[in-house]
Amino acid sequence: MNGEMIAGSIMLGVGLAMDAFSVSLANGLNESGMNRMRMCVIAGTFAFFQFLMPMIGWFCVHAVAQYFHAFEAYIPWIALILLSYLGGKMILEGLRPSKEQTEVGSGTLFMQGVATSIDALSVGFTIAEYSALQAFGSSVIIAAVTFLICIGGLVLGKKFGMKLAGRASILGGVILISIGLEIFMTH
């Protein structure tokens, strides 16, 4: 990969990671007592999906492009439904009287990872002229940028989650629903 490809991949990573950053912030708000290992698992999940989706998109361009175009119209709907469901669930949990924070489960984390990275499928189109190795390298850079940005979101969320106490889950849910609406309206 040349310098231009690396710089482009970093910029793609920053742009794609914004939704994952916001969800990480919400997760940190919801679970302000999480340890470093848990933070790495959450950020790693988002990074994995931000790596995987451009690779799937690249593969689709090279192998099954005509089938992918039919699916592309549903991407905003899928993100909206998943994030609205997760956000609504967080809001309901925040409205229930409870003093203990709930940990984001693995199923919820999986859905968050898919929902925040589904728009990265289209990145496969932008890197279609790359070789398989270059596309892989670009996806690794995108994943690394996403990981770092999500760690920042988790740290900020934890910090403010302690101050917001019981209302953090409600705020996190509102953030998730807002991200879903933003993805839906901009596509």
C-alpha positions in Angstrom: 0.0 0.0 0.0 1.3 3.4 -0.8 1.0 6.5 1.4 -2.2 7.7 -0.4 -3.9 4.4 0.2 -2.9 4.5 3.9 -4.1 8.1 4.4 -7.3 7.3 2.6 -7.9 4.2 4.8 -7.3 6.2 7.9 -9.8 8.8 6.8 -12.3 6.1 5.9 -11.7 4.6 9.4 -12.4 7.9 11.1 -15.6 8.5 9.1 -16.9 4.9 9.6 -16.0 4.9 13.3 -18.3 7.8 14.2 -21.4 5.6 14.7 -19.3 3.0 16.6 -17.9 5.9 18.7 -21.4 7.1 19.6 -22.5 3.6 20.5 -19.3 3.1 22.6 -20.1 6.3 24.4 -23.6 5.0 25.1 -22.2 1.7 26.3 -19.8 3.5 28.6 -22.6 5.6 30.0 -24.6 2.4 30.6 -21.8 0.5 32.2 -19.6 3.0 33.9 -17.8 0.4 36.0 -16.4 -1.7 33.2 -12.8 -2.8 33.3 -10.1 -2.5 30.6 -10.6 -6.0 29.3 -14.3 -5.4 28.8 -13.5 -2.1 27.0 -11.1 -3.9 24.7 -13.8 -6.6 24.0 -16.4 -3.9 23.1 -14.0 -1.8 21.0 -12.6 -5.0 19.4 -16.1 -6.1 18.4 -16.7 -2.8 16.6 -13.3 -2.9 15.0 -13.9 -6.5 13.8 -17.1 -5.6 12.1 -15.5 -2.4 10.6 -12.8 -4.7 9.2 -15.2 -7.4 8.0 -17.8 -5.3 6.2 -15.4 -3.5 3.7 -13.9 -6.9 2.9 -17.4 -8.3 2.3 -18.2 -5.3 0.1 -14.9 -5.7 -1.8 -15.7 -9.4 -2.3 -19.2 -8.6 -3.5 -17.8 -6.2 -6.1 -15.5 -8.9 -7.4 -17.7 -11.9 -7.1 -21.4 -11.2 -6.7 -22.0 -7.5 -7.5 -25.4 -7.9 -9.2 -26.8 -9.6 -6.0 -25.3 -7.0 -3.6 -27.0 -4.0 -5.4 -30.4 -5.5 -4.6 -29.4 -5.7 -0.9 -27.9 -2.2 -0.7 -31.3 -0.5 -0.6 -32.1 -2.3 2.7 -29.0 -1.3 4.6 -30.5 1.9 6.1 -33.6 0.0 7.1 -31.6 -2.7 8.8 -29.5 -0.2 10.8 -32.6 1.8 11.8 -34.5 -1.3 13.0 -31.5 -2.7 14.9 -30.4 0.5 16.6 -34.0 1.5 17.4 -34.6 -1.9 19.1 -31.4 -1.6 21.1 -32.0 2.0 22.0 -35.6 1.4 23.0 -34.4 -1.5 25.2 -31.9 0.7 26.9 -34.5 3.4 27.5 -36.9 0.9 29.1 -34.1 -0.4 31.3 -33.3 3.2 32.3 -36.9 3.9 33.2 -37.1 0.8 35.5 -36.2 1.5 39.1 -32.9 -0.2 39.6 -29.7 0.8 41.3 -27.4 -1.6 39.5 -26.0 -1.1 36.0 -26.5 -3.8 33.4 -23.7 -5.1 31.3 -24.2 -5.1 27.5 -24.7 -8.7 26.6 -22.9 -10.5 23.8 -26.0 -10.7 21.6 -26.6 -7.0 22.0 -22.9 -6.2 21.3 -23.1 -8.3 18.2 -26.2 -6.4 17.0 -24.5 -3.1 17.8 -21.4 -4.2 15.8 -23.5 -5.1 12.8 -25.7 -2.1 12.9 -22.9 0.4 13.2 -20.8 -1.2 10.5 -23.4 -2.1 7.9 -22.8 1.1 6.0 -19.1 0.0 5.7 -20.2 -2.6 3.1 -20.3 0.2 0.6 -16.6 0.9 1.3 -15.9 -2.3 -0.7 -17.1 -0.3 -3.7 -14.6 2.5 -3.1 -11.7 0.1 -2.7 -12.8 -2.1 -5.6 -9.7 -1.3 -7.6 -7.4 -2.5 -4.8 -5.9 -6.0 -4.9 -7.0 -8.5 -2.3 -4.0 -7.7 -0.2 -4.5 -3.9 -0.4 -8.2 -4.3 0.5 -7.2 -6.4 3.5 -4.6 -3.8 4.6 -7.1 -1.0 4.2 -9.6 -2.9 6.3 -7.0 -3.6 9.0 -6.3 0.2 9.1 -10.0 1.0 9.3 -10.4 -1.6 12.2 -7.4 -0.1 14.1 -8.8 3.4 13.8 -12.2 2.2 14.9 -10.7 0.4 17.9 -8.9 3.5 19.1 -11.9 5.8 18.6 -14.2 3.4 20.4 -11.8 3.2 23.4 -12.1 6.9 23.5 -15.9 6.7 23.4 -15.9 4.1 26.2 -13.6 6.2 28.4 -15.8 9.3 27.9 -19.0 7.3 28.5 -17.6 5.8 31.7 -16.6 9.2 33.0 -20.0 10.9 32.3 -21.9 7.7 33.3 -20.7 8.1 36.8 -22.0 11.6 36.9 -25.4 10.8 35.2 -26.0 7.7 37.3 -29.5 6.3 36.6 -30.2 8.5 33.5 -27.2 7.2 31.6 -29.1 4.3 30.1 -31.9 6.6 28.9 -29.3 8.9 27.3 -27.5 5.9 25.7 -30.8 4.6 24.2 -31.6 8.0 22.8 -28.1 8.1 21.2 -28.6 4.7 19.6 -32.0 5.6 18.2 -30.6 8.9 16.9 -27.8 7.1 15.1 -30.3 4.8 13.5 -32.4 7.7 12.3 -29.3 9.5 11.0 -28.1 6.4 9.0 -31.7 6.0 7.6 -32.1 9.6 6.6 -28.6 10.1 5.0 -28.9 7.0 2.8 
